[in-house]
């Protein structure tokens, strides 16, 4: 063996172990786009399923109709069926698929199959907290769609239902895409759904950030409130492996969507991920309500405590948040402390406190670790001391982090 390759293998092993030690023992992860996967779900990711490849779609070959192009799928088929059934139960949906490889792929799958090429969508623009992927030049361009702006001008990029409904009636899109990267408050779905259906538009809800909260009944219930399709990432407030899922009550839409996924957006699914996702779905069926309630309560407590500590926080009529996210008020932070959110995040990272560079702070993973809502004041004090006052809080962070040895809600 080339000695260079052998050394690189050893280096790779060292890097993975170092990452696991650092993330697993030395830091509090407050990134709203990440979460902790349960030990059982992680075990399934490393199972033999990781290398398996199936194509479970009816096809015709040499005049014979085949349900699958491969043999050896007796267990993968059952694993998918189990995960799909759990997803349908958890979200109260008639139809579900767990095959999308990410939340972004789930979005592509929905829009590519349900919106005609040359059609028009309305989405919240990035400047109002929306997902960059729905902006012109990204997903719409790939799919041959035009995109207009769905207004989100309230505090914390909140959506006003009547203003949004007026835009929908004026623009008459094929679909309204709800969902944001900066996502603090539920949507007023009633007027949005009524306006969209009045002009013949679908309402699709990208719940990537709040999927775990919806699963726990804590944010809002889009399907019961008239949304046509719900989809999202499974690794943010939803505490599973990286991936995506799609659920809907509209059997007519699902009959169009599900068969069209294979050989268009993707072909093979990742079966180790589906097994891991199935485990996470079952865990949330058991304790998702308690988990989601604790995540949101912690976020509200943390936002209030950070404001007391002098960190400017975006607030709305209902306080700092109704989700797992808190947003730093970036202009106010610069004005009062001459500090950008990127610089603040780098200072905190050196102290073992991870927030993202654009000023979002999340409580989902800390909740899984076992940090309780009543402990958010201590966490806020550490964030302010390490970020604003430049105090050396790393030793306290590491000592406190080591007291959390197992995951809750798993």
N, C-alpha and C positions, 0 to 999 in steps of 0.2 A: 504494500500500500504506500502511496505517496505520503511521506511524513508531513507534508503541508496539510493534506486532507485530514490526517489523524489529529493534528493539532487544532484544526478548525472544528472538528467534531467535539473535542474536549472544550474548546472555547464556547461553542454553542451550548453545551451542557451547563457550563458555568453561568452563562448569561440567563438561561431559563431558571436555574436554581436561584440566582440572585434576584431575578424578577419576582419569583414566588415568595421569597423571604421578605422582600421590600414591600410588595403590595399586600402580602398576607399577614405581616406582623408589625410593620413600621409606620404605616400611613393610614389616615382616615380619607377614604375616597369620597369626595363630595361632588364628583362629576355627574350631572343629571343624565348623561347618555350611557352610563354604565351601571352594572349591578353585579352582585355575587351569585354564582351558580351553586346550587346545593351539591353536597358531596356525591349523592347518588346520581344526579344528572351529569356531573363531571365524569363519573365512572363510565357512563354510557357513551360519552364522547370518545373515550379511549378503547371502546370495545371493537370486536371484529367488524362491526357494521361500518367502521370508518373507511374501509376499502371496498365496500360492496356497491354494485351498480345494477340498477334494475330499470325497466321501462314499463311500468304498469299502466298501459293504455291499449285498448283493443286495436289490433292491426291485422291486415291480411297479407299472408306470405305464401306463395305457391298455391293459391286458392284456398288456404286454410285460415280461418279466423282464430287469432291468438289473443288471449287476455293479457299476455306479457311476453316480451321478446326473449326473456331469460328464464332458466330454471333456477332452483335454489332460493326461491323467494317466499317459501312457506311462512317464515317468521317475519320478514320485512313487511309483507302485506298485512299481517295481523297487527304489527306495531303501528303502522300508519293508520289502520282502522281505529285502534284504541286511542291514539292521539287526536284524530279527527273528531271522534265521538266526544272526547273530553272537552275539546275546544267548543263544540256546538253546545254542550251543556253549560259550560262556564259563561258563555256570552248569550245564552238563551236564543241561539240561532238555529234555523232549520238546516243550513248548509255551511260547510267549513272545508278549508284545505290548509294543510300545514307544510306544503311543499315549497313555498317561496323561500329563496336563499337569504333574503334580507327584507327589511321594510321597504327599501327603495325598489327592489325587484317586485315586491307585492304591489307597489304603486304602478310600476310599469305594466304589470299583468292586468290590473283593473282597467287602466286607461287604454291600453292597447286593444283590449277585447270589447270594451263596452262603449267607447267613444269613437265615432267614425273618423277615418283619416280626413283631414281638412276641417274637422270640427273645432269647436271653441270651448275652452274651460275658463272658469273664474277661480282664482286662488289668491290667498293672502300674500302680498309681495314680501320679499326679504326685508325691506326697509321697515315693515310693520311686524317683524318677528316671524314671517313665513319661512318655509323651507326653500332653500336656494334651488333645489332640484325642480321646482315648479315654475321657475322664472324662465323668461324667453332665452333660448339658446341651450336649454338643458332638456329635460324630459319632453316638453311640448315640441321642441324642434325635432327630436329623435322620432316622435310619433306623427309628425306632420300636423300638429295642432297649433292654433293660436291661443294666446292666454291674455285675459284681462284681469284687472285688479279687483279683488274683493276687499272692501275697506275694513281696516282694523285700527281705528284711530283712538280708541279709548285708553284709559290708564292701563299700563302694562300690555299694550297691544290688544285690548279687549275688543270684541266685535259687538256693535250695536245692531240688534236684529232688524229694526225698521230700515236703517240705512243700508244694510246688506241686502234686504229684500228689494229695496228700490233699485239697487244696482243690478240685481238678478233680472228683474222685470225689464229693465232698460236694455241690458246686454243680450238677453235670451240665449244663454250658453247651452251647450249639450250636457255639461256637467259642472257642478260646483264642488270644488275640492276644499274641504276643511282640514286644518292641521297646521301646526306651527312648530318651529324649533324653539322659539321663546313662547312658552305655553303656560300661562298662569291660571286662567279662568275658563270655566265651561262656556260653551256656545249657547246663545238663545236659539235653539234649533227650531222652535215652532214657526216663527215667521220666515226663516230661511227655507225650511222644507216646503212650506205652503207656496212660497213664491217660485221655487224651483219646479215643483210639480205642476204648477199652473202654466209654466212656459214649456213644459215637456222635458225638463232637465233632470238628470240624476243628481243625487247628493251622495258623495263618497267622502268618508271621514278617515283621514290619516291619523290614527291614534298612536303613532310610534312612541311619542313621549309619555302618553298617559294610559297606555294599554293595560298595565298592571292595576291602575286605579279603577279603570272601567271594569276590569275583571272582578275587582273587589267591591263593586257597587258604591264607590266613594266619590266619583267625579261626575259622570252623567251616564245615561243609558241610551246611546245613540240609536240602536235598532228599535227600541220601544218608542223613541221620539221621532221616528219616521225616516231615518237615514237609510239609504238603499244598500250600501256596502260599507263595511268597517274593515280596516286592515291596519297593519303596523309592524314595527320591530318588536322582537321578543327579548331584548336585552337592555332595556332602559328601566322604566318603572316596572315593567314586566321582567321578573328575575330569572330569565332563562338563558340559553345559549344564543349566540348571534344568529339571527334568522328572521323570518317573517311568517305571518299567517293572514288569512282572509276569511271573514264570516259574513253571512247575509241571511236574511229571511226570504229574499226574493229567489224562489226556485227557478223562475224563468231566466233571471240574470246568471245564475250559477250554471245552468245548462249551457249557456253561451261561453261563460268564462272558463270553467274547469277543463273541458276537453281542449280548449285552444291554447292552454299553457305549454303543453308539450310540443317541442320542435319550433316554438315561436319565441317565448321568453327564456325557456330553459328546457332541457330534456330530463336528465337524471336529477333526482333529489338527493340530499345528503342524509343517509338513513341513520347514522349515529346522531346527527343533530335532531332528527325527528324523534328518536327514542328519548334523547335528553329533553326535548321540548315536551314530549308526552309526560315525562316525570314531573316537570315544572307545572304543567297544566293540572295534573292530579294534586300536587301540593297546594295549588291555589284554590282548587275546589274544596280542599279541607280547611285551609286557614287564610285564604285570600282576603276575606273581609277584615279580619283583625289586622293583617299586614297593611292593607291600603289605608285603613283608618289611622294607623300609627304613623305611616309615611306622611300623610297630609297634616296631621296634628303636629308632627315634628317640624315640618316645613314652616308652618305658621308660627310656631314658637321660636324657631331659629330666626325668621325674618324680623319678628318683634324684638328679639334680644340683640340682633346685629344693629338695628336702628338705635337702641339704647346705648350701644357701645360706640356710636359715632360713625358707623358705616352707612352711607345713604342707600336706601332700599326703595325700589319701585313699589308703589302701593296703589290699590284700587278701592272702590267703595266697600269691598268686602275684606279689606286688610291686605297683607302682602302677597297672598297666594291662596288658591284652592287646589293646587297640584303638588307635585314633588319638587318643584323648582322655586327658587327665589332669585330675583334679578337685582344686581347692583345697579344703582342709578349712575350710569357712566359720566354724564356731564356734571352731575353734582359731586361725584368723587374727584374729578379733575379740578373742579372749582374750589372745593374745600380742602383737598389734601395734595393737589398737584400730582396726582397719581392716576395712571391708566389701569384698566382692568388687567391688561397683559402683564404689566410690571408687578401688580399686586399678586397675580397668580404665581409668577416665578418666585417672588419672595416667600410665599406660603409653601410652595412645593419644597423649598429647601428646609422647611420646618416640619415636613410630613403632613401637610394639609393640601389636598388636591381640589382645586376648583378650575373651571375652564377659563380660557383666555379672554372670552367675550363677556365675562361677568355673571355667568349663571352658576348657581350653587344648588345641589340636589341632596335629598335626604334618603333616597331609596336604599343605597347600600349600607349606610350607617344604621338604618333601621334593621336591616337583615343581620348586621353584626350584633345588635342588641342595645344600641344607644337609644335611650328612652326619651320621649318628648320633654320630660322634666330635666334632662341633662343637656338640652340644647343651649341653655344659658352658659354653661361651661364651655361648650364648643364655640359659641359666639365670642366669648372672652379670649379664647386662644386665637381665633381668626383676627380679632382686632389687635391683640398684643403683637402677634407675629407679623401682621400685614401692615398695620398703620403705624405702630410705635417701634417696630424693628426690634422687639424683644426676642430673646432666645427661648422659644417655647418648645423646640424640638424634643428635648429630653422628657418633658411632661407628656407631650403627644405620644411618644413611643411607649412610655410606661403605661399610659392609659390604654393605648391600643392593644398592648399585650394581655390585658385583662379579658379581652373578648376572644374566646378560644373556639367557639362554634357558632353556626348560623342559627338564627331564629326563623320561624315560618318555613322550615325545611324538614 
